[in-house]
């Protein structure tokens, strides 16, 4: 099974399709071999990495940052996003920081974990309403992109595939009533 097949199965299992730039990046990314310096500020990169850790924290499996999703996102944003996509994404990260300052009188990086989660939940709730303000919409779209990049980066990593999914190259007969609790993992074949 190659990365392209994995991405197709992943998008089917998540009930969504991947944006073309994310799919192309996932297919070409090699951890620690694609270090790309780009237009990120230190705070933007830190906000991204904190959000990634909040989206997929360490449980009985490694966190998204531990499997290299931070490097994957750096690579995608700097190498595969168009200039306009990159600017919009980075402005959205700045907007998350601005909303943090407005709500908590503190930068996002200085908030507690509980405050960060509350803020991101608020941004997501406000953004999903029919008429969010332009700035809230920018923070919302960047946070949604971060979630997409986190999931794609995690589940196309070796650890994400092996720790979270059970691979059966030839699953045998179809069983539409197979009990998930018997295996504890999502199947990929």
BAFIBA-453739 format. One record per residue (C-alpha): residue in three letters; x, y, z. Coordinates in steps of 0.1 Angstrom, whole numbers, padded with zeros to 4 digits, m for minus. Each point is the difference from the previous one (the first is absolute). Layout:
N
residuo; X; Y; Z
ALA; X; Y; Z
...
% end
This chain:
189
residuo; X; Y; Z
UNK; 0000; 0000; 0000
UNK; 0014; 0034; m0009
UNK; m0007; 0035; 0013
UNK; m0025; 0008; m0027
UNK; m0021; m0031; 0009
UNK; 0003; 0009; 0037
UNK; m0012; 0035; m0006
UNK; m0030; m0011; m0021
UNK; m0010; m0025; 0028
UNK; 0005; 0026; 0026
UNK; m0021; 0026; m0018
UNK; m0028; m0026; m0005
UNK; 0002; m0011; 0036
UNK; m0002; 0036; 0012
UNK; m0029; 0007; m0023
UNK; 0018; 0029; m0017
UNK; 0022; 0007; m0030
UNK; 0034; 0015; 0004
UNK; 0010; 0033; m0016
UNK; 0023; m0006; m0030
UNK; 0029; 0019; 0016
UNK; m0002; m0021; 0032
UNK; m0002; m0032; m0019
UNK; 0030; 0009; m0022
UNK; 0021; 0010; 0031
UNK; m0008; m0032; 0019
UNK; 0011; m0020; m0030
UNK; 0033; 0017; m0002
UNK; 0009; 0006; 0037
UNK; 0029; m0019; 0015
UNK; 0005; 0007; 0038
UNK; 0031; 0019; 0009
UNK; 0011; 0001; m0037
UNK; m0021; 0029; m0010
UNK; 0009; 0028; 0024
UNK; m0011; 0032; m0017
UNK; 0005; 0035; 0013
UNK; m0028; 0022; m0008
UNK; m0019; 0032; 0009
UNK; m0012; m0011; 0035
UNK; 0006; 0021; 0030
UNK; 0011; m0018; 0032
UNK; m0035; 0007; 0016
UNK; m0019; m0013; m0031
UNK; 0020; m0033; 0001
UNK; m0005; m0003; 0038
UNK; m0037; 0006; m0003
UNK; m0002; m0027; m0027
UNK; 0020; m0025; 0020
UNK; m0021; 0007; 0031
UNK; m0032; m0005; m0019
UNK; 0013; m0032; m0016
UNK; 0007; m0013; 0035
UNK; m0035; 0009; 0012
UNK; m0016; m0016; m0031
UNK; 0018; m0033; 0004
UNK; 0016; m0003; 0035
UNK; 0020; m0029; 0013
UNK; m0022; m0028; 0013
UNK; 0010; m0037; m0001
UNK; 0014; 0010; m0035
UNK; 0025; 0028; m0007
UNK; m0012; 0036; m0005
UNK; m0002; 0016; m0035
UNK; 0032; 0020; 0008
UNK; 0019; m0031; 0011
UNK; m0006; m0016; m0034
UNK; 0012; 0030; m0019
UNK; m0032; 0018; m0009
UNK; 0015; 0033; 0008
UNK; 0027; m0005; m0026
UNK; m0027; m0012; m0024
UNK; m0020; 0031; 0004
UNK; 0031; 0022; m0004
UNK; 0007; m0018; m0032
UNK; m0035; 0002; m0014
UNK; m0005; 0037; 0008
UNK; 0034; 0010; m0014
UNK; 0002; m0023; m0030
UNK; m0035; m0009; m0011
UNK; m0022; 0029; 0009
UNK; m0003; 0028; m0026
UNK; 0011; 0034; 0012
UNK; m0036; 0010; 0005
UNK; m0008; m0031; 0020
UNK; 0031; 0005; 0021
UNK; m0008; 0036; 0007
UNK; m0036; m0008; 0009
UNK; 0011; m0028; 0023
UNK; 0026; 0021; 0018
UNK; m0024; 0029; 0004
UNK; m0025; m0024; 0016
UNK; 0027; m0011; 0025
UNK; 0006; 0037; 0008
UNK; m0037; 0004; 0004
UNK; m0002; m0028; 0025
UNK; 0027; 0018; 0020
UNK; m0020; 0033; m0003
UNK; m0032; m0016; 0012
UNK; 0019; m0015; 0029
UNK; 0013; 0035; 0010
UNK; m0035; 0014; m0003
UNK; m0016; m0027; 0021
UNK; 0027; m0008; 0026
UNK; 0023; 0031; m0002
UNK; 0028; m0024; m0008
UNK; 0016; m0015; m0031
UNK; m0010; m0035; m0010
UNK; 0034; m0013; 0010
UNK; m0004; 0012; 0035
UNK; m0034; m0016; 0006
UNK; m0006; m0031; 0021
UNK; m0010; m0032; m0018
UNK; m0036; 0004; 0012
UNK; m0002; 0036; m0013
UNK; 0015; m0011; m0034
UNK; m0025; m0028; m0003
UNK; m0029; 0024; 0009
UNK; 0012; 0026; m0025
UNK; 0004; m0025; m0028
UNK; m0035; m0014; 0007
UNK; m0014; 0035; m0001
UNK; 0018; 0007; m0033
UNK; m0014; m0032; m0014
UNK; m0035; 0007; 0012
UNK; 0000; 0036; m0012
UNK; 0014; m0010; m0034
UNK; m0026; m0026; m0006
UNK; m0029; 0024; 0004
UNK; m0015; 0015; m0032
UNK; 0014; 0035; 0003
UNK; 0033; 0002; 0019
UNK; 0020; 0032; m0002
UNK; 0027; 0001; m0026
UNK; 0028; m0003; 0026
UNK; m0017; m0029; 0019
UNK; m0005; m0017; m0034
UNK; 0038; 0003; m0006
UNK; 0009; m0015; 0033
UNK; m0027; m0027; m0005
UNK; 0013; m0010; m0035
UNK; 0036; m0002; 0013
UNK; m0010; m0021; 0029
UNK; m0019; m0024; m0023
UNK; 0030; m0002; m0023
UNK; 0022; m0008; 0030
UNK; m0024; m0028; 0010
UNK; 0001; m0014; m0036
UNK; 0038; 0002; m0001
UNK; 0003; m0016; 0034
UNK; m0022; m0030; m0009
UNK; 0016; m0005; m0034
UNK; 0035; 0004; 0014
UNK; m0006; m0024; 0029
UNK; m0017; m0028; m0020
UNK; 0025; 0001; m0028
UNK; 0029; m0004; 0024
UNK; 0013; m0035; 0007
UNK; m0009; 0002; 0037
UNK; m0035; 0012; m0008
UNK; m0006; m0028; m0024
UNK; 0014; m0027; 0022
UNK; m0012; 0012; 0034
UNK; m0035; 0011; m0009
UNK; m0010; m0022; m0028
UNK; 0000; m0038; m0006
UNK; 0012; m0009; m0035
UNK; m0014; m0032; m0016
UNK; 0014; m0004; m0035
UNK; m0027; m0026; m0009
UNK; m0029; 0003; 0024
UNK; m0019; m0030; m0013
UNK; m0038; 0000; 0000
UNK; m0021; 0031; 0005
UNK; m0016; 0003; 0035
UNK; m0023; 0030; 0002
UNK; m0006; m0007; 0037
UNK; 0036; m0004; 0012
UNK; 0003; 0013; 0036
UNK; 0025; 0029; 0003
UNK; 0006; m0009; 0037
UNK; 0015; m0033; m0011
UNK; 0030; 0017; m0017
UNK; 0001; 0035; 0016
UNK; 0014; 0015; m0032
UNK; m0013; 0013; m0033
UNK; 0006; m0024; m0029
UNK; 0020; 0009; m0031
UNK; 0003; m0025; m0027
% end
